[in-house]
Amino acid sequence: MKKLYVDTNVFLRFLLRDNIKQADVAEKNFTLAKEEKVKIVIISEIIPELVYVLSGIYKLSREKVTKYIESIVKTIYFNVEQRDTWVKVMGIYPQVSVDVEDIFLAVKAKEEDGDVLSFDKDFKKLEKHL
């Protein structure tokens, strides 16, 4: 089966529908994945980039960003690297004013029975959410 490693801009066009032609191409490929004709692969690094663009460039709320990201990571016919970790991260993201990368780091450390080494005080904000 053909594997498609999807770039951030494909998800942006699909979610925002600000370029209908490109959104339609994305949707067509996502439908092919649902029909098990192609495999959609989402590498973990795409998620923080999506968060950055949606919140920083498009100025969407943390709640709206969470809704969009969860719609991707919870899609069962997408092969999402570290899916379970990203689901946990997006459960925390709208609750605290901390960068998504820091939340990911804290969740990942917790999952693997480790600790975060950082000088960033934001990790203290996350303790009660882990």
SULHUNOR-V801151 format. One record per backbone hydrogen bond with DSSP energy under -1.0 kcal/mol. CO is the residue of the C=O (numbers start at 1). NH is the residue of the N-H. Records with the same first field share a line. If there is no record, write none. Layout:
CO->NH ; NH
//
This chain:
2->39
4->41
7->10 ; 11
8->12
9->13
10->14
11->15
12->16
13->17
19->23
20->24
21->25
22->26
23->27
24->28
25->29
26->30
27->31
28->32
29->33
30->34
31->35
32->37
33->36
39->4
40->79
41->6
42->81
43->46
45->49
46->50
47->51
48->52
49->53
50->54
51->55
52->56
53->57 ; 58
54->60
61->65
62->66
63->67
64->68
65->69
66->70
67->71
69->73
70->74
72->75
75->78
78->80
79->42
80->83
82->86
83->87
84->88
85->89
86->90
87->91
88->92
89->93
92->95
96->98
99->103
100->104
101->105
102->106
103->107
104->108
105->109
106->110
107->111
108->112
109->114
110->113
120->123
121->124
126->129
//
